[in-house]
Each structure stands twice: as C-alpha cells, then as structure tokens.
Amino acid sequence: MDELSDMMNFLSINARLDLKSVACQYILGLTGSEGGREVLLKRPVLVKCVVDLIRDPVVNVAKDAILSIVNFSADERGARMLLAEECCQKLGQDDTSNQRDDVVATCLSALLDPECPLADPACMVLSNVTRLASNVERFMYLVERSDFSLDQIITAFTKRIYNKKGANLHYLGPLFSNLSQSITVRTFLMDRERCVIQRLLPFTGFHQSVVRRGGIVGMIKNCTFDVENHSWLLSPEVDVLPHLLLPLAGPEEFPDDEVDNLPPELQYLPQDKRREPDPDIRKMLLETLLQLCALRESRELMRSRNVYLILRELHKWEEDRAVLLACENVIDILIRTEEEIGESNLRSIDVPEDLQNKFQKMDEDFVNT
C-alpha cells in the first residue's frame, strides 16, 4: 500500500488542513476492519503520526485521530505496539529519554484537561491498552515519565463534574480494574495513608453507568487477591462489606433479630430497592466475597454480620446459572462450621490438578445445564 507511505506527509499537525482531514478519515476507516489494522501493525511510524494528531488544534482532525487509536488499541497487538518504544519516540529523534508525547501521555493530557472534548475516547484508549496484564507495568512506567500521576486520574474520576465538555470519564472504571492486575498498583490503591480505595468504593452502586461500576467491582475483586489485606478491607477503616452486599440486596423484609446483625446500610431497605441488574457484575461481587472467605477471621466476621441472609434471598431470586453457582460457593463456606472447614487459610490448601479439572468440569456442567 504505497499510498500509505505518501500519506505520511499529510499526517502531521503542520500539514494542509484539507489533506490532513482526508488522510485522518482514511486511517479511521482503515482501523475499522481487521485487515486494515493488520496493515497498520506493520507501520508503527504511521501509527505514531496518528497518535501525534490527537493534539491537533482542529477538533475534527483530533477526533478522527483518537477514534482511530481507540479502534487500533482494541486489537491486542495494536495495544502492545502503542506502548512499545517504537511508538513512544519523537519522530525524527533518536533520544527517547523524558519524552512526553507517547500515547499514554497524550491521552492523559486529554482526559485531565477539563476543557477537552476528547476525554472519553482518551479513557477508552487507556482502558484498551491495559487490558492485558503484561501491558500494565509498561503503562505505569509511561505514566511515571509523563507529567501526570495516578492520583490525578483518580481525582478526575471521583469528582462529580470534572469535564466541562460533557465527558463522563466512565471508562476510567475499567482502567482501574485493569491496572489492579498489578501488585504494584494494588499496593498504591490499598496504601493505608492515601485512602484511595475508600474513595472508589461508593461507585459499586453508581446506577448511571454499568461501565463505571463494573470497573470498580473488578478492581475490588483484584484487590482481594492479596490475603494479607483482607482484615484491613473488612475493618471499619475501609468497611468493604456493605459496598459488596448492597448491590446484591433486594427489598425483602427480615425479622428484627436478623436485621440487627446486618451492616447498617442493609437494614430496612426500601420497597423499591433493586438488585444489580448486570449478571456479570453480580458474579464479580460474589467472587469477591468468596475471596474474602479465605481466612477464618474474615469468615467469622461475615457470619456475625449476617452475610448469609442477603445471599439466601439472592439465591431465591437469581436466574442466571453462573451467578447461582457463584452464590452457592460463598454460601457453602459460610454455613459450615470452622471445625468442618478444618483450615484457617483456605488458600493454603493444595488441590491436586486432576481434582481442579474435575471441579471445573462440574461447574461448567452446572452452568450449561
């Protein structure tokens, strides 16, 4: 495709506007197909030109450029290329130290500018390039060498209205979920002094966006991989339990003696209370509760706060087989005594591979029945 080589001259901020606009529209169309993205994968310098045009002062040009990168970054190979050093160099320069024009810095500049109309697609790009766990450390390196920080991103996400052009920044939710695949990021999120995770917990009930609340639930689930933080997450300092249970609760009424042991946020819910409508999010919430059942002290705390009560009613209501299985997995642990369980830390149990495969097959059969 020799025309692409010729087009390089027009994919520049200093190019003639009419030619630049046509070139950007052509690239956008190209990224809409697998074959087109395949062509671009062989031309990292051209992709870098498109990234640079996200900063173009002409909004329509910048919009076509960033939408092209949204499409391109949705391809796993495209995401890897965008973070690779060949796409993080200033064109025509060999020295790549302390540069600020890679895709991460460019998109962060857009999403953190309250006046930028391209903030939402910028969030989508960042979410796309971090989906692979293997990309996260590289992404964080690029954040660190930019002029921005994770603290600034979280502030933008948690502010009621940050962008004055109507961008909602919902796709920062999946970004946080993706980043929490890294133990380095989880350490930041659960830093005792920063109180980061506490600022994000309320978004498990953000009814305006399934993308935002699903991302935050995914982030919390990843944070529970670290057993050493379970006691802190369940402590009054964080109190993660109500944020996990409230979306699973319905309008059911309970006797006073049962209600008294529930977290205060779950006592006497209104008659119009609705459960989380998305089954994938319900499943993630239950999987998070299961993770928190790893330690005996956590299980005992969850029993004392009548978690079973909420799960029992959810099980009666639930129709999705995968969610039912996830619910039963938590219930099976909570209704057993610690003597029956016989292990303080369930993570320490070494399950033989043949049994793991057998249990997985049983789960799949249950879900697909």
N, C-alpha and C positions, 0 to 999 in steps of 0.2 A: 504493500500500500504506500506508493511513493508520495501520494497526496498528503499523507500524514507528515512526512518529512518537510514538505513545503509549508504545511500548516503551522509548523513550529514558529515561523516568523510572525504569525498573526496572534499566537497565544502569549501575548506579552502586554503588560499594562500600558506600555508606550506605543502599541500598535494602533493603526487607524480603527476607530470605533466600529464602523460598518463591517470591516473584515474580521475584527475581533469577535463581534457578536455572532456572525455566521459560523466562525470556527468553533466557538463555545457551544452553539446549538448542535453542531455536527457531533462534537465529542459527547454531549449529553445523550444524543440519540444512540451513539455507539455503546455507551455504558449500559443501555437498557437491554442488551442481549448478551448471552453468554459468549457468543462468537466475537462480539465487539470488545468485551472485557479481555478476552483471550489475546486479541491484537494489542491492547494497551499494556498487558502484562509484559510484553516484550519491549516496551518503550518507556522505561522509568523516567527518562528526561522529559518526555512529553507529559507524563502524569504530573511531574513536578511543576511544569509550566501551568497546568490547570490548578494545582494547589495554590500557586502564587496569585492566580487571578481571583481567588476568594477575597483578596484585599483590594480588588479593583474598585475605584470610586464610583463607577457606573453600576447601580444596584442590579440591573437586569443581567449584566455580564457576570457579576459576582455570584448572583443566584444560580445561573446556569452552571457556573464552575463548581459551586459547593454541592449542587444536586448531582452533578457528575461524580463527585467524590463520595457522596452517600451511596450511589449505586455501585461504584467500584469497590468501596470498603465492605460492602455486603458479601463479596466474594472473599473467602478465607485467604486466598493467595494475594488478592488485592490488598487486604488488610495488612498482611505481612510486608508487602512491598512498600506501602505507605510509611511504615515505621522503620524500614531499612535505611541504612546510611545513604544509599544512592538517591533516595527521595528526600533526604534531610540536609542536602548541601545547597548552598547558594550557587545558582547556575553560573558557570564560568569561573568558580573559585575552588581551589583545592583544599584550603584551610577550612575545616568544618567546626572548629572549636568555638564554643559560646555563640552559636548561631541561634536566631530567634524566628526562623521562617519555615520550620518543618510543619507538617500537617497538625501536630498536636498544639504547638504554639499558635498557629494560625486560627485553629478552631477555638482554642481557649480565649484568644483575643476577641473573637466574635461573640461567644456566649457570655463573656464577662463585661461586655460593653452594653450598658443599659439602653443605648440608642441604636443598637444593631438589629436590623430586621432579619438577619440570617442566623440568629441564635439557636433556633430549634433544629435546623438541619446540621448545625455545628455539633449539637448534642448527639444527634444521630450518628454522625461520623465517629465521634469519640466512643460511643457505645459499640459501634460495629468493630472498630479496630481492637477493642479489648475483650471481645467475646472469647477468643482463645486464651486459655490460661498462660500459654507460653509467650503471649504478647504483653502481658501485664507489667513485668519488670522493665521491659524496654520502654513502655509507655510512661512509667513512673520516672525513669531516667530522663525522658524528654520533658516531662513536667518540671523536674528539678532544674533543668538547664534553661527553662523558659523564664519569663518574668512573672509567672503566676504560681499559685500553690493550691493544694487540695483544700486548704482552709477557705480560700476564696470561692472555690466551686461549691462547697457545702453551704457557705453563706448565701450564695445566689439561689441555691435550691430551696433553702428554708425560708427565705424572705417571701412575704405574702405576694408582693408585686415587685419583681426585680427589673424586668424588661419593659420599657415604655412603649415598645412597638407591638406588643401583644404576644410575644413569645412566652410559652408556658414552662419551658425547660423540663418537661416531664421525663424526657429520655435521659436525664441525669440519674434517674432511679435505676434503670438497667446498667448504667455506667458504674454506679457504686456496687451493684451486685457483682458485676464482672471483676472490678478491682479487688473485691473482698476474697477472690480466689487466692490472693497473695497473702501470706502470713505477715509480710511487712505492712501491708495496708490494714490488715485486721488489727495489728498492734497499734496502729495510728487510731483506728476507729474506737478501740477499747482502751485508749490511754486514760488512766484514772483522773488525770488533771484536766484534760481537754474537754471532757464531757461531750464527745462528738456523737456517739451512738444515741445518747439521750435526746439529742436534737432531731434525730431522724426517726425515732420510734413512732411518733404520732402519725406518720404517713402510712402506717399499715391500715389506717381507716380513712384514707383520702378518697372519698367516693367519686370525685370528679375525674379521676384518671386511673384506669386499670394498669396502665404502663408504669405510672409513678409508684403506686402501692405494691405492685408485683415486684418491682425492682428492689424496693426496701425490704420486703419479706424475704426475697432471695439473699439480700445482704445479711440479714439477721441469721438466716439459716447457715450461711457460710461462717459467720462469727461463732456459731455453736460447735464448729468442728474442734475448737480448742477447749478441751475439757477443763483446763486449769482456770478458765474464766466463767464457768457455769455458776459458781456460788456468787460471784460478783454480779452477773447478769440477773440472777434471781433475787438479789438483795434489794432492800429499799432504795439503795443508791441509784439503781437502774430500773428495777421492777419491770422486767420484760414480760412477765406472765400475762398481765391484763391486755397488753398490746397484741399478744398472740391469741388469746381466748376470745376477746370481744368480737372479732370478725366471724368467729365460729358460733357465736351465741345467737339464739333466736328469741322470740317473745315469750317463751314458756315461763310459767309461774311455779315457784317452788315453796315448800313449807318453810316457815321462818327458821327452824333449826338447821335446815340445809343451806339457806341463803346466807346465814350469819358467817359461815366459813369461807364463802366466796370472796374474791377480791372486791373491794367496794365498788369498783367500776362496773361489775357484773351483777350487782344486786338490784333487784326491782327494775328490770329493763322495761321500756315502754312497749305497748302492744303492737306498735308499728315497727319494732326492731326487725331488721332483715339481716340474714347471714351474707357473708361474702359471696357474690354471685358467680365468681370465676372459679371453676373446679381446680384449675392448676394452682391458684393461689391458696385455696383451702388445703390442697395436698401439701404444698410447701409449709404452711403453718403447722400441719400435723407432723410433718417430718422434722420440723424444728423442735416441737415438743418431744418427739422421740429422741432426738439428740440430747435434749436436756435430761432425759431419764437415765443417762449413763452412770451417774453417781448416786449412791444410796441417799446421801443427804438431800440431793435435789428431788429424788423420788418421794422422800418423806415429806418434803415441803409441799410438793404438788398434791399429794394426798391430803395434807392438812388444809389446803386451800380449795378442796373440793373440785379439782380439775375434772375428775371423772363425771361429775354432774353435767357439765357442759358437753363433754364428749358423748355421754349416753344419749342426750337429746339430739345431738348432731347425727348420731348413728341411726336414730329412728327416722330422721328427715332425709338423710343423704341417699341419692340415687346413683351417683357415679361410682362404678365399681373400684376404680383406682383409689378414690378418696375414702371409700368404705374400708378398703384394706389398710390404708394409712391410719385411719381412725382406730381400727381393731388392734393394730400393732401397738399403739400407745395404751389403749385400754388393757390389753393383755398384761402389760407390765404393772400398771397402776393397781389392778385388782388383786395382784398376787402379793403375798407377804414377803418380807425380806428373807425369811427363812426358806421360803420356796425358791426365791431367786438365787440365793446362795453366793452371790458375788457382790462386793461393794462397788466395783467398777466394771460395768458390762463391756467396756472397750478392751478390757484385759483378756476376755475370753477368746481363745484361738479356735475358730470354727474351721474344720478341715474343708479343703476346696471342694471335695465331692458333695459335702453337705450344703455348702453355699450354693452350688449349682442346683441341687435338689430343691432347696428352699426358693430359689429364684424361679425355677420352673413351676413350683406350686403357686407362687404369687402371680405369675403370668397366666396360668390356667384360671385362677380365680377372677382376674381382671377381665379375661376374654370370654368367660362363660356367658 
